[in-house]
Amino acid sequence: MTADQHRRAFTSFAAALMADFDRYVTRAADDGGAPDLAADRVGYRQAAVWVTDDEFDEMVADLGNVLRGRLDNRPDGLRRRRTVTTVHLPAD
């Protein structure tokens, strides 16, 4: 993909993420209140880490292993479907 194609793809990705979050906060407002991020286990954060390429690859593999261990879970009346989103960018 060209740089512009990547920009458009990332913009679509970010717009979809923003739409998901908007649906979440709108649902709370429609219920007459404000969203309770802590109770709903909603979070958004950004962390900068100083790592070598090898350390970064290991970290990404670790994160993938944590997620893979849960991807086969199925609805059972107790589980709530959640979306986990990651973006990796160099910070320089």
Secondary structure as GFF3:
##gff-version 3
##sequence-region A 1 92
A	DSSP	alpha_helix	3	30	.	.	.	ID=ss1
A	DSSP	alpha_helix	37	40	.	.	.	ID=ss2
A	DSSP	alpha_helix	53	71	.	.	.	ID=ss3
###
